[in-house]
Amino acid sequence: MTGPDREALERGLRVMTRIRAFEDRVMREFAKGDMPGFVHTYHGSEPVAAGVCAHLTDADMITSTHRGHGHCIAKGCDFEPMVAELYGRETGLCRGRGGSMHIADFARGILGANAIVGGGISLAVGAALAARVLSDGRVAVSFFGDGAANQGIFHESLNLAAIWRLPVVFVCENNGWAESTPVSYSTSVADIAERAAAYGIDGAVVDGSDYAAVHEAAGRAVEQARAGGGPTLIEAKVTRVRGHYVGDPEQYRSREQRRAARTADPLARLRAEIDIGDYEQQVVAELDRAYESARAAPWPDPAQVERFARSDPPPGPEPASDPPATERQGSYLLAVHEAIASAMRRDPSVIILGEDIAGGAGLGPPLEGAMGGTFGTTKGLIEEFGPDRVRDTPISEAGFVGAGVGAALADLRPVIDVMWASFAPYCFDQIFNQAAKMRYMFGGQTDVPVVLRMAVGAGLRAGGHHSDTLFSIFAGIPGLKVVAPATPADAKGLMARAVAENGPVVVLEHMSLYRTEGPLPAEHYELPIGRARVVEPGDDVTLIAASAGVVMAVEAAEALRSAHGISAEVVDLRTLSPLDVDTLAESAGRTGRAVVIDESPPRCSVASEVAATVTEAVFDRLRAPVARVTSACSPVPFSPPLEDAHLPTADRVVSAVLDLVGRQTK
Ligand SMILES: Cc1ncc(C[n+]2csc(CCOP(=O)(O)OP(=O)(O)O)c2C)c(N)n1
């Protein structure tokens, strides 16, 4: 590929001029004190964003960083909504929910700036995965700094992109510093691009202050990606002309280093060669208008503080709360399998990702006897849907969960198998900071239709790393919906609904329930998220549980009835977030007593949340305080007597009820 022609150089200089003028103005305006938060300017890297984005269309996708203004401008963002976003106004690109560090413009393929260093890299891999699965010719580019190249997610992402030969270009803007840490200290290689070789992909070092050089290298990488030739890592060496953030005293750079940095001007070379007339004045006038309009724009309405936090329910009427009647029996495991298979049949944008889900088939033909996941829930799906939609992953939870989330931003509906919930901390950023927050931070520009499946629960003598429930960890995250089915029929209907939902849904499948049998309708059906179910009616006390706790509650209700003449109503939460407050309040208000059963440890548990919710709703109708029966406040132990002592039991539920009856105050 030859270098850019004169017209391309002129276009490039215009884009760089826009970026420079924008950032100069940001520095001046920020100093006045009425621009909230922090801003990080792009001075010195202008040729990188301009030279790379010159090869991208609106349909192509980028992920950006805390230093993202330049990327947005090069990808075509208008000044007015950008400036309004910096001021936190309702007319901003993200309706003021994101700000400088989370600016996004989905109409232009900008999948968000990301204030988590390295946070965008796996999202770009996922966007490229979507382009590959949909065969639509799009390319994804991830911009990130030298600091991000030392994050684990960088390495997992490059490996994933390499093994799947995805249409993605990784652009490392090496400005020599990560905040105050020099790259010479933090990085084991002279050139970050050398790391490409470790993953068998092309790597290139380019002078990031030379527009023509960036344009040429990026053109080659984007063309290769589009043609199916796989990813490239471009390292653009640039100078960080200014401080890390506006206002940074830069005490870690000597006066000489600062002076040398300030004199670097990557626009100078092109300015000497190319005449763009009074374009700079035009840009300044455009910025004047943008600032005037942003300052006059309305603030977001404080009454709408929760708007966009959770996805809207899918269109159409809410499904019936009960599964269809059936004579058919089936296991919880089969239920999960059937829900996923039927969702994949109905919607070609549904894909599944996870370790061993295709049983080692990789991208090749299905293997005889493939596992179908550790528990066998996805067995047979590779044969029916092929390796593009049933994607085995390496052991890279952060990488493939991030890729799933990125794919969800780019028109797929991934169902991601995290295997055991205890592994979720490895991908917590991708769940907590990315999937759960994006709709909100980007002001409703995008949904994140992703399902995160995890096996939970103790009792199988698996010890501390394979037994957690993490109920409250997920239920406590505002952007997530969380379901924990107790029966095969619920497992099927809630999984089907989770896939149909437009936002991230965490499906917690209890390991001790996989082999349990119950009524299992054969047809496709959905159950509503956020609706509890009265399993057994009763008058004297309400037992509230979820997942395997429901089995315990039913056992306790039977013992209370037969041994003590106490009539217990059993309520299955089904959904841990959002809670079905109406059903809980109605039942506990009527019986006047409630015991919440939760397999997680007690501190800040779902049991605590339910107890507080019920108390707030029907305090005046309660005859005794709400009681909690939880696991012990320890990791799940291995030794059988210890594990048994750790877990709640039906006997403890019975005791809690008897205690409440004895303690009643009214
Ligand atoms: C995961 C994470 N760790 C630390 C930070 C704090 N932080 C913000 S920017 C930054 C430096 C990033 O350096 P680099 O990736 O080289 O980008 P640059 O700022 O140089 O553009 C740090 C440490 C963060 N935001 N996210």
The ligand as an SDF file (V2000), in Angstrom:
LIG
                    3D

 26 27  0  0  0  0  0  0  0  0999 V2000
   -7.8660   -0.3470   35.7030 C   0  0  0  0  0  0  0  0  0  0  0  0
   -7.3550    1.0320   35.9960 C   0  0  0  0  0  0  0  0  0  0  0  0
   -6.2310    1.1860   36.7040 N   0  0  0  0  0  0  0  0  0  0  0  0
   -5.7580    2.4220   36.9700 C   0  0  0  0  0  0  0  0  0  0  0  0
   -6.4350    3.5290   36.5510 C   0  0  0  0  0  0  0  0  0  0  0  0
   -5.9310    4.9320   36.8810 C   0  0  0  0  0  0  0  0  0  0  0  0
   -5.3550    5.5090   35.6350 N   0  0  0  0  0  0  0  0  0  0  0  0
   -6.0750    6.2950   34.8310 C   0  0  0  0  0  0  0  0  0  0  0  0
   -5.2700    6.6960   33.4380 S   0  0  0  0  0  0  0  0  0  0  0  0
   -3.9150    5.8530   33.9210 C   0  0  0  0  0  0  0  0  0  0  0  0
   -2.7020    5.7890   33.0510 C   0  0  0  0  0  0  0  0  0  0  0  0
   -2.9940    5.1050   31.7760 C   0  0  0  0  0  0  0  0  0  0  0  0
   -1.8510    5.0780   30.9970 O   0  0  0  0  0  0  0  0  0  0  0  0
   -1.9040    4.6830   29.4850 P   0  0  0  0  0  0  0  0  0  0  0  0
   -2.7000    3.4420   29.2950 O   0  0  0  0  0  0  0  0  0  0  0  0
   -0.5060    4.6500   28.9810 O   0  0  0  0  0  0  0  0  0  0  0  0
   -2.7290    5.8560   28.8040 O   0  0  0  0  0  0  0  0  0  0  0  0
   -2.3790    7.4000   28.7490 P   0  0  0  0  0  0  0  0  0  0  0  0
   -2.9830    8.0330   29.9570 O   0  0  0  0  0  0  0  0  0  0  0  0
   -0.9130    7.5490   28.7100 O   0  0  0  0  0  0  0  0  0  0  0  0
   -3.0480    7.8680   27.5170 O   0  0  0  0  0  0  0  0  0  0  0  0
   -4.1050    5.2630   35.1630 C   0  0  0  0  0  0  0  0  0  0  0  0
   -3.1000    4.4630   35.8830 C   0  0  0  0  0  0  0  0  0  0  0  0
   -7.6260    3.3170   35.8300 C   0  0  0  0  0  0  0  0  0  0  0  0
   -8.3780    4.3300   35.4060 N   0  0  0  0  0  0  0  0  0  0  0  0
   -8.0350    2.0790   35.5200 N   0  0  0  0  0  0  0  0  0  0  0  0
  1  2  1  0
  2  3  1  0
  2 26  2  0
  3  4  2  0
  4  5  1  0
  5  6  1  0
  5 24  2  0
  6  7  1  0
  7  8  2  0
  7 22  1  0
  8  9  1  0
  9 10  1  0
 10 11  1  0
 10 22  2  0
 11 12  1  0
 12 13  1  0
 13 14  1  0
 14 15  2  0
 14 16  1  0
 14 17  1  0
 17 18  1  0
 18 19  2  0
 18 20  1  0
 18 21  1  0
 22 23  1  0
 24 25  1  0
 24 26  1  0
M  CHG  1   7   1
M  END
$$$$
